[in-house]
């Protein structure tokens, strides 16, 4: 069977698409992926030896879809897919339109606790919708199915941390300007018996390195490829509430303090985190109420109470 998979934008869309493509390929299906030319998804898919076609689609320019319609139609004509599998982001909508016209079955995967705008619209025409987390007001409950987030079946190795308690802090691959200010203050008051592993984002790495020059319990990294290993092995994770991170927390059952990004559409990170918090699976903090002192107290309190 020939299957066309499309995702773009953030890792929350891209990595589930990647794992699904790898699985389908292992099952013997012919797989083709598409997304934005020169994007992070292009790099990720090529690194995993997957066939990829990139397009010059710009979400800020409606005419970019019209310009690329010939390219999209060419993909459909030459690859002749039996099914289209979409993982969200505006580029999915472009491919859905052509699938509707050519009557190719559409399947969706939604990673968050609410539908993204693209998936909400495409859902009208989808044959099946797969959910990572339960959606309370599900417009498509007659054709949706709760399955979780596609994830690698490869064994995630454990990190060999020191004998200290280990806290991993990550605010997404790019880091966070607002949260990094708090973390720099946290470094000055943090318990020296706890090791902190801070993934700063490449943009902020140099300023953190200067800050920790005399700290033996603080480790900084611009980016980590094997983040799942750090998450699996740490005693406490402090993070945002992206769909991929939520999946890692659930799979590895790691204690976590989640600080949702307030800068995302439809406040979906807060809703993701609230789902976990409502089920006693994390501690939820909102950025607007946060100080370094409050975060430090909560870290110490949590590390001293194993029941948490």
VEXVEXFI-187187 format. One record per atom (N, C-alpha, C): residue in one letter; x, y, z negated. Coordinates in steps of 0.02 Angstrom, whole numbers, padded with zeros to 5 digits, always signed. Layout:
residues N
AXYZ;...
This chain:
residues 308
X+00042-00059+00000;X+00000+00000+00000;X+00044+00063+00000;X+00023+00114+00036;X+00060+00177+00038;X+00027+00227-00008;X+00067+00255-00054;X+00040+00301-00104;X+00080+00366-00103;X+00045+00421-00096;X+00075+00488-00098;X+00063+00518-00167;X+00117+00539-00200;X+00112+00568-00267;X+00136+00640-00265;X+00099+00684-00300;X+00116+00755-00299;X+00112+00783-00370;X+00166+00820-00389;X+00167+00856-00453;X+00217+00913-00445;X+00212+00962-00489;X+00259+01017-00486;X+00254+01060-00548;X+00298+01110-00552;X+00296+01156-00608;X+00337+01130-00667;X+00304+01114-00722;X+00339+01095-00783;X+00352+01020-00786;X+00396+01001-00833;X+00412+00931-00843;X+00352+00890-00865;X+00302+00924-00896;X+00242+00890-00918;X+00204+00859-00860;X+00209+00889-00801;X+00179+00861-00740;X+00228+00813-00705;X+00291+00834-00702;X+00340+00799-00660;X+00359+00730-00688;X+00373+00725-00754;X+00398+00662-00780;X+00346+00606-00780;X+00282+00619-00795;X+00233+00565-00786;X+00228+00542-00713;X+00233+00590-00667;X+00232+00573-00596;X+00292+00530-00577;X+00350+00549-00604;X+00411+00511-00591;X+00405+00439-00614;X+00381+00430-00676;X+00376+00362-00704;X+00324+00320-00666;X+00270+00352-00645;X+00219+00317-00607;X+00247+00296-00539;X+00285+00340-00507;X+00315+00325-00442;X+00364+00266-00447;X+00405+00267-00500;X+00454+00212-00510;X+00418+00146-00521;X+00363+00148-00559;X+00325+00087-00573;X+00293+00060-00509;X+00262+00105-00470;X+00229+00084-00408;X+00279+00055-00358;X+00338+00085-00357;X+00391+00060-00313;X+00413-00010-00334;X+00420-00021-00399;X+00439-00087-00425;X+00386-00139-00409;X+00323-00116-00404;X+00268-00162-00389;X+00263-00178-00314;X+00308-00146-00274;X+00310-00162-00203;X+00272-00114-00159;X+00245-00060-00187;X+00210-00011-00146;X+00259+00037-00113;X+00240+00065-00058;X+00280+00116-00024;X+00260+00184-00053;X+00309+00220-00079;X+00295+00281-00117;X+00329+00341-00084;X+00292+00396-00081;X+00319+00459-00058;X+00297+00514-00106;X+00344+00557-00126;X+00328+00612-00171;X+00335+00678-00134;X+00296+00727-00157;X+00303+00794-00128;X+00295+00846-00183;X+00324+00904-00171;X+00322+00959-00218;X+00352+01021-00187;X+00380+01064-00227;X+00408+01127-00203;X+00481+01118-00182;X+00498+01144-00125;X+00567+01139-00101;X+00614+01179-00148;X+00671+01148-00164;X+00720+01180-00207;X+00700+01183-00280;X+00652+01144-00300;X+00625+01146-00368;X+00658+01094-00413;X+00640+01096-00477;X+00666+01047-00524;X+00641+00977-00507;X+00579+00972-00482;X+00554+00905-00464;X+00594+00874-00407;X+00615+00916-00360;X+00656+00890-00304;X+00720+00858-00331;X+00754+00892-00376;X+00816+00867-00405;X+00804+00802-00444;X+00751+00802-00484;X+00736+00743-00526;X+00719+00682-00483;X+00678+00692-00431;X+00658+00635-00389;X+00717+00607-00349;X+00760+00652-00324;X+00818+00629-00287;X+00867+00591-00332;X+00874+00614-00393;X+00918+00579-00441;X+00894+00508-00454;X+00829+00497-00445;X+00800+00431-00457;X+00788+00392-00392;X+00821+00415-00338;X+00819+00380-00273;X+00748+00371-00246;X+00708+00423-00253;X+00640+00421-00228;X+00633+00466-00167;X+00593+00445-00119;X+00582+00485-00058;X+00541+00547-00076;X+00566+00605-00054;X+00534+00668-00072;X+00534+00716-00012;X+00478+00751-00004;X+00473+00803+00046;X+00453+00868+00011;X+00494+00920+00018;X+00481+00984-00015;X+00448+01034+00032;X+00404+01075+00004;X+00369+01126+00043;X+00379+01195+00013;X+00374+01247+00054;X+00381+01316+00032;X+00313+01345+00011;X+00285+01317-00043;X+00219+01341-00066;X+00229+01387-00126;X+00199+01446-00123;X+00204+01496-00175;X+00135+01509-00203;X+00126+01497-00268;X+00059+01503-00297;X+00034+01575-00297;X+00080+01624-00291;X+00060+01694-00291;X+00038+01718-00221;X+00047+01675-00172;X+00029+01694-00104;X-00018+01642-00074;X-00081+01658-00069;X-00131+01611-00042;X-00112+01590+00028;X-00083+01636+00066;X-00066+01620+00135;X-00012+01566+00139;X+00025+01555+00084;X+00078+01504+00086;X+00048+01434+00099;X-00013+01423+00073;X-00046+01359+00087;X-00063+01355+00161;X-00089+01409+00188;X-00108+01409+00259;X-00047+01399+00303;X+00009+01430+00285;X+00071+01421+00323;X+00094+01349+00320;X+00087+01318+00261;X+00111+01249+00252;X+00060+01196+00269;X+00001+01216+00290;X-00050+01166+00305;X-00027+01118+00360;X+00009+01146+00409;X+00035+01103+00463;X+00084+01052+00435;X+00126+01074+00388;X+00175+01028+00357;X+00139+00974+00317;X+00087+00994+00280;X+00050+00945+00240;X+00014+00896+00285;X-00017+00921+00337;X-00051+00877+00385;X-00002+00829+00418;X+00060+00853+00430;X+00111+00811+00461;X+00130+00754+00414;X+00135+00769+00349;X+00150+00717+00300;X+00096+00663+00300;X+00034+00685+00301;X-00022+00638+00301;X-00021+00596+00365;X-00007+00628+00421;X-00008+00593+00485;X+00048+00543+00491;X+00109+00562+00469;X+00167+00518+00477;X+00170+00464+00423;X+00154+00482+00361;X+00156+00433+00307;X+00093+00391+00304;X+00037+00422+00323;X-00028+00388+00325;X-00044+00353+00258;X-00049+00392+00203;X-00059+00362+00137;X-00127+00329+00129;X-00128+00276+00089;X-00192+00244+00071;X-00225+00279+00013;X-00184+00309-00031;X-00210+00343-00090;X-00167+00405-00105;X-00198+00455-00136;X-00163+00515-00159;X-00168+00517-00235;X-00110+00524-00268;X-00107+00525-00341;X-00079+00593-00362;X-00120+00632-00398;X-00102+00700-00417;X-00093+00707-00492;X-00043+00748-00512;X-00027+00756-00583;X-00034+00829-00606;X-00073+00869-00570;X-00084+00937-00591;X-00036+00987-00559;X-00043+01051-00575;X-00006+01107-00547;X-00038+01128-00481;X-00029+01192-00465;X-00064+01221-00407;X-00049+01185-00341;X+00010+01155-00334;X+00027+01122-00272;X-00018+01061-00260;X-00044+01032-00314;X-00089+00975-00307;X-00151+00994-00267;X-00175+01055-00278;X-00235+01078-00244;X-00227+01079-00169;X-00167+01099-00146;X-00153+01102-00074;X-00160+01032-00043;X-00133+00982-00076;X-00135+00914-00050;X-00205+00884-00057;X-00242+00905-00108;X-00310+00879-00118;X-00356+00901-00061;X-00348+00963-00039;X-00391+00988+00015;X-00384+00944+00078;X-00323+00928+00095;X-00312+00886+00154;X-00338+00816+00144;X-00332+00790+00082;X-00358+00723+00068;X-00434+00721+00073;X-00466+00775+00051;X-00539+00779+00056;X-00560+00779+00129;X-00524+00817+00170;X-00540+00822+00242;X-00530+00754+00276;X-00476+00720+00258;X-00460+00656+00291;X-00490+00595+00255;X-00527+00609+00200;X-00562+00557+00162;X-00514+00504+00133;X-00458+00527+00108;X-00412+00483+00072;X-00429+00485-00002;X-00437+00428-00035;X-00456+00426-00106;X-00406+00465-00150;X-00434+00506-00195;X-00393+00546-00239;X-00397+00520-00311;X-00338+00514-00343;X-00334+00494-00413;X-00296+00548-00451;X-00319+00563-00511;X-00288+00616-00551;X-00260+00590-00616;X-00208+00623-00641;X-00186+00611-00709;X-00183+00678-00745;X-00217+00683-00803;X-00217+00744-00843;X-00177+00730-00907;X-00126+00772-00920;X-00081+00759-00976;X-00102+00790-01042;X-00146+00840-01039;X-00164+00878-01099;X-00235+00863-01124;X-00253+00894-01179;X-00320+00881-01209;X-00374+00923-01176;X-00356+00965-01129;X-00405+00999-01087;X-00381+00995-01015;X-00428+01000-00968;X-00409+00997-00898;X-00374+01062-00876;X-00320+01055-00839;X-00290+01112-00805;X-00337+01135-00750;X-00328+01196-00726;X-00375+01224-00677;X-00375+01183-00612;X-00316+01162-00590;X-00313+01123-00528;X-00350+01057-00536;X-00337+01021-00590;X-00369+00957-00602;X-00445+00964-00612;X-00464+01019-00644;X-00536+01030-00657;X-00574+01036-00591;X-00545+01070-00543;X-00577+01078-00477;X-00573+01014-00436;X-00514+00985-00435;X-00503+00925-00394;X-00544+00866-00421;X-00558+00868-00487;X-00595+00814-00518;X-00663+00801-00486;X-00692+00852-00456;X-00756+00843-00422;X-00752+00791-00367;X-00692+00786-00336;X-00683+00742-00278;X-00643+00679-00294;X-00618+00675-00356;X-00575+00618-00374;X-00615+00555-00384;X-00584+00499-00365;X-00615+00434-00375;X-00608+00412-00448;X-00550+00428-00478;X-00536+00409-00547;X-00491+00461-00578;X-00502+00475-00643;X-00460+00522-00680;X-00432+00487-00742;X-00366+00489-00748;X-00333+00456-00804;X-00311+00509-00855;X-00325+00497-00918;X-00312+00545-00971;X-00256+00521-01018;X-00213+00569-01039;X-00162+00553-01088;X-00190+00556-01159;X-00234+00605-01170;X-00265+00616-01236;X-00340+00624-01227;X-00379+00609-01278;X-00452+00617-01271;X-00472+00690-01257;X-00517+00700-01211;X-00543+00766-01196;X-00614+00770-01224;X-00626+00815-01271;X-00692+00817-01305;X-00749+00833-01257;X-00743+00888-01222;X-00795+00907-01174;X-00772+00886-01104;X-00780+00822-01091;X-00755+00794-01028;X-00810+00797-00975;X-00800+00841-00927;X-00849+00849-00873;X-00854+00785-00830;X-00802+00745-00833;X-00798+00687-00788;X-00796+00621-00827;X-00831+00618-00883;X-00827+00559-00925;X-00850+00495-00891;X-00890+00501-00838;X-00914+00440-00804;X-00858+00409-00761;X-00806+00448-00746;X-00752+00421-00705;X-00682+00432-00735;X-00680+00452-00799;X-00614+00461-00831;X-00599+00401-00876;X-00535+00390-00886;X-00512+00333-00925;X-00451+00353-00966;X-00454+00341-01032;X-00398+00358-01076;X-00344+00305-01070;X-00286+00324-01044;X-00232+00275-01033;X-00166+00296-01065;X-00159+00359-01087;X-00095+00383-01112;X-00053+00413-01056;X+00009+00430-01074;X+00054+00463-01027;X+00103+00412-00998;X+00109+00407-00932;X+00159+00361-00904;X+00228+00375-00932;X+00262+00323-00954;X+00326+00332-00987;X+00373+00276-00967;X+00437+00290-00967;X+00487+00240-00947;X+00483+00179-00991;X+00489+00120-00960;X+00489+00059-01000;X+00560+00038-01017;X+00609+00080-00998;X+00678+00065-01017;X+00687+00077-01091;X+00730+00037-01121;X+00742+00042-01193;X+00778+00108-01208;X+00751+00145-01255;X+00782+00208-01277;X+00830+00193-01334;X+00894+00203-01323;X+00944+00187-01373;X+00942+00237-01430;X+00962+00215-01489;X+00963+00259-01547;X+01028+00298-01549;X+01024+00360-01575;X+01083+00401-01585;X+01118+00380-01650;X+01183+00383-01650;X+01221+00369-01711;X+01235+00434-01747;X+01186+00456-01786;X+01193+00518-01823;X+01235+00506-01886;X+01252+00561-01919;X+01288+00556-01983;X+01242+00529-02037;X+01268+00523-02097;X+01227+00498-02153;X+01180+00550-02180;X+01187+00612-02158;X+01142+00665-02179;X+01072+00653-02151;X+01025+00689-02178;X+00960+00693-02145;X+00970+00734-02081;X+00935+00715-02028;X+00944+00748-01964;X+00879+00777-01938;X+00882+00842-01924;X+00825+00878-01895;X+00843+00899-01824;X+00800+00882-01777;X+00809+00902-01707;X+00760+00958-01691;X+00786+01011-01662;X+00745+01069-01644;X+00750+01080-01569;X+00693+01078-01535;X+00692+01090-01463;X+00628+01127-01444;X+00636+01181-01408;X+00579+01222-01386;X+00571+01220-01310;X+00579+01160-01281;X+00576+01154-01209;X+00645+01161-01178;X+00651+01141-01116;X+00717+01139-01083;X+00749+01208-01076;X+00708+01260-01073;X+00735+01328-01064;X+00745+01365-01130;X+00719+01337-01185;X+00724+01371-01249;X+00670+01424-01255;X+00671+01461-01311;X+00620+01512-01324;X+00653+01573-01357;X+00645+01631-01326;X+00674+01692-01353;X+00648+01707-01423;X+00582+01704-01432;X+00552+01721-01496;X+00571+01671-01551;X+00571+01606-01535;X+00586+01556-01585;X+00661+01553-01601;X+00703+01567-01553;X+00775+01566-01565;X+00796+01619-01616;X+00759+01675-01618;X+00772+01726-01669;X+00762+01698-01739;X+00708+01659-01746;X+00694+01627-01811;X+00745+01574-01827;X+00767+01535-01777;X+00815+01482-01790;X+00883+01510-01810;X+00901+01568-01782;X+00965+01600-01801;X+00963+01622-01874;X+00905+01644-01897;X+00896+01661-01968;X+00895+01598-02011;X+00866+01545-01985;X+00862+01482-02021;X+00931+01454-02036;X+00977+01461-01989;X+01045+01435-01997;X+01077+01461-02060;X+01064+01524-02077;X+01095+01556-02135;X+01068+01531-02202;X+01008+01505-02202;X+00977+01484-02266;X+00965+01409-02270;X+00981+01372-02218;X+00966+01301-02215;X+01007+01261-02266;X+00978+01207-02291;X+01011+01162-02337;X+01071+01130-02303;X+01129+01135-02334;X+01191+01109-02304;X+01193+01033-02304;X+01148+01001-02340;X+01145+00928-02341;X+01104+00900-02283;X+01074+00944-02243;X+01036+00924-02185;X+01073+00944-02122;X+01079+00899-02074;X+01109+00915-02010;X+01055+00939-01961;X+01068+00995-01929;X+01021+01023-01881;X+01050+01018-01811;X+01011+00989-01765;X+01031+00982-01695;X+00985+01026-01654;X+01011+01083-01631;X+00969+01133-01598;X+00983+01134-01523;X+00932+01118-01483;X+00937+01123-01411;X+00914+01194-01393;X+00961+01237-01376;X+00948+01308-01371;X+00920+01329-01304;X+00933+01290-01251;X+00922+01315-01183;X+00987+01347-01160;X+01004+01340-01097;X+01069+01364-01071;X+01079+01439-01082;X+01024+01476-01076;X+01027+01549-01081;X+01050+01573-01149;X+01035+01535-01202;X+01048+01558-01270;X+01106+01521-01304;X+01137+01475-01270;X+01187+01431-01301;X+01246+01470-01328;X+01275+01516-01289;X+01335+01552-01309;X+01325+01591-01374;X+01267+01624-01381;X+01256+01664-01441;X+01248+01620-01503;X+01221+01559-01494;X+01214+01513-01550;X+01282+01485-01571;X+01325+01470-01522;X+01392+01443-01537;X+01431+01492-01581;X+01426+01557-01566;X+01459+01608-01607;X+01431+01609-01677;X+01367+01598-01682;X+01332+01601-01746;X+01352+01543-01792;X+01367+01484-01765;X+01378+01424-01806;X+01452+01406-01814;X+01496+01451-01796;X+01568+01435-01797;X+01593+01409-01864;X+01563+01430-01919;X+01585+01407-01985;X+01536+01359-02018;X+01489+01332-01979;X+01438+01287-02006;X+01453+01215-01986;X+01466+01172-02035;X+01483+01103-02018;X+01422+01058-02009;X+01363+01084-02027;X+01302+01043-02023;X+01255+01066-01967;X+01278+01112-01925;X+01237+01138-01870;X+01270+01119-01803;X+01231+01087-01759;X+01255+01067-01693;X+01209+01099-01641;X+01240+01128-01590;X+01201+01161-01537;X+01216+01130-01469;X+01165+01126-01427;X+01172+01098-01360;X+01131+01142-01312;X+01159+01157-01254;X+01120+01196-01206;X+01062+01156-01177;X+01073+01091-01169;X+01023+01046-01139;X+01044+00975-01155;X+00996+00930-01162;X+01012+00859-01175;X+00974+00815-01126;X+01010+00773-01090;X+00977+00727-01043;X+00940+00672-01078;X+00969+00645-01132;X+00939+00589-01167;X+00901+00612-01229;X+00857+00661-01220;X+00821+00689-01277;X+00780+00637-01314;X+00753+00588-01277;X+00712+00536-01309;X+00752+00499-01363;X+00817+00490-01352;X+00859+00456-01402;X+00865+00498-01466;X+00871+00563-01457;X+00875+00608-01515;X+00809+00608-01554;X+00753+00610-01516;X+00688+00610-01548;X+00676+00545-01586;X+00694+00490-01555;X+00684+00425-01587;X+00724+00419-01652;X+00783+00448-01655;X+00830+00436-01710;X+00827+00488-01766;X+00795+00545-01753;X+00797+00598-01804;X+00748+00584-01861;X+00757+00619-01916;X+00712+00614-01972;X+00653+00661-01965;X+00665+00716-01929;X+00612+00766-01921;X+00624+00803-01854;X+00570+00812-01817;X+00573+00847-01753;X+00534+00912-01758;X+00565+00967-01737;X+00531+01032-01733;X+00527+01051-01660;X+00466+01060-01634;X+00460+01064-01562;X+00396+01102-01541;X+00391+01113-01475;X+00330+01138-01444;X+00282+01079-01436;X+00226+01091-01401;X+00175+01039-01394;X+00160+01023-01322;X+00213+01019-01281;X+00204+00997-01212;X+00183+00924-01210;X+00152+00905-01155;X+00124+00837-01150;X+00177+00783-01156;X+00236+00794-01125;X+00289+00743-01127;X+00315+00735-01198;X+00325+00791-01233;X+00349+00789-01302;X+00298+00754-01347;X+00234+00769-01338;X+00182+00736-01377;X+00186+00660-01368;X+00198+00639-01307;X+00203+00567-01293;X+00262+00536-01330;X+00319+00571-01332;X+00378+00545-01367;X+00363+00539-01442;X+00329+00588-01469;X+00311+00586-01541;X+00268+00526-01556;X+00219+00513-01512;X+00173+00457-01523;X+00208+00390-01515;X+00249+00384-01463;X+00284+00321-01450;X+00332+00303-01506;X+00372+00351-01528;X+00424+00338-01578;X+00400+00352-01649;X+00339+00376-01657;X+00309+00388-01722;X+00355+00429-01767;X+00380+00484-01740;X+00427+00526-01776;X+00389+00581-01813;X+00412+00597-01873;X+00383+00652-01911;X+00399+00717-01874;X+00350+00761-01870;X+00360+00821-01829;X+00325+00882-01857;X+00358+00939-01848;X+00328+01005-01858;X+00319+01034-01788;X+00258+01046-01768;X+00245+01069-01700;X+00224+01143-01702;X+00259+01182-01661;X+00246+01254-01655;X+00225+01267-01583;X+00161+01265-01567;X+00139+01270-01497;X+00159+01337-01465;X+00175+01335-01403;X+00189+01397-01367;X+00124+01436-01358;X+00124+01500-01378;X+00063+01540-01369;X+00059+01572-01299;X+00107+01554-01257;X+00112+01587-01191;X+00089+01543-01133;X+00053+01489-01148;X+00031+01444-01095;X-00043+01454-01080;X-00064+01432-01021;X-00133+01441-01000;X-00181+01401-01044;X-00238+01432-01058;X-00292+01399-01096;X-00272+01375-01165;X-00214+01401-01189;X-00191+01382-01256;X-00187+01306-01264;X-00169+01271-01211;X-00173+01197-01213;X-00122+01166-01261;X-00065+01200-01273;X-00017+01170-01320;X-00045+01169-01391;X-00080+01222-01410;X-00111+01223-01476;X-00161+01166-01482;X-00201+01155-01431;X-00252+01102-01432;X-00219+01033-01434;X-00164+01024-01397;X-00126+00961-01401;X-00103+00948-01473;X-00073+00999-01503;X-00046+00992-01571;X-00102+00981-01622;X-00157+01016-01612;X-00214+01010-01658;X-00242+00939-01658;X-00241+00907-01600;X-00265+00838-01597;X-00222+00794-01642;X-00156+00803-01639;X-00112+00764-01683;X-00122+00783-01756;X-00126+00847-01770;X-00133+00870-01839;X-00199+00845-01870;X-00252+00846-01831;X-00317+00822-01855;X-00316+00747-01871;X-00268+00712-01841;X-00261+00640-01855;X-00201+00625-01900;X-00179+00676-01938;X-00123+00668-01986;X-00059+00644-01953;X-00047+00666-01892;X+00012+00643-01854;X+00065+00696-01845;X+00054+00756-01871;X+00105+00808-01868;X+00086+00865-01916;X+00133+00910-01926;X+00119+00972-01961;X+00115+01027-01908;X+00061+01063-01907;X+00050+01115-01856;X+00062+01184-01885;X+00107+01222-01852;X+00120+01291-01871;X+00107+01335-01810;X+00081+01394-01822;X+00073+01442-01768;X+00129+01493-01770;X+00156+01509-01713;X+00214+01553-01709;X+00201+01621-01741;X+00140+01647-01733;X+00125+01714-01757;X+00130+01719-01833;X+00124+01663-01868;X+00127+01663-01941;X+00194+01640-01968;X+00243+01631-01925;X+00304+01596-01945;X+00361+01643-01962;X+00398+01625-02015;X+00461+01658-02033;X+00513+01604-02045;X+00576+01623-02044;X+00630+01575-02057;X+00623+01546-02127;X+00605+01588-02174;X+00598+01565-02244;X+00542+01513-02250;X+00486+01527-02218;X+00429+01480-02221;X+00447+01414-02188;X+00481+01417-02132;X+00501+01356-02097;X+00551+01317-02138;X+00599+01351-02169;X+00649+01317-02210;X+00617+01282-02269;X+00570+01315-02302;X+00536+01284-02359;X+00497+01222-02338;X+00466+01226-02280;X+00427+01169-02256;X+00472+01110-02236;X+00530+01126-02207;X+00578+01073-02190;X+00601+01037-02253;X+00621+01075-02303;X+00646+01045-02366;X+00591+01005-02400;X+00531+01032-02401;X+00475+00998-02433;X+00459+00932-02397;X+00462+00934-02331;X+00446+00874-02292;X+00500+00821-02299;X+00563+00842-02299;X+00618+00794-02304;X+00621+00760-02372;X+00594+00793-02422;X+00595+00765-02490;X+00535+00722-02504;X+00486+00722-02459;X+00425+00683-02469;X+00417+00634-02411;X+00440+00573-02422;X+00440+00523-02368;X+00370+00508-02343;X+00319+00517-02386;X+00251+00502-02366;X+00228+00547-02308;X+00258+00605-02301;X+00240+00650-02247;X+00259+00622-02180;
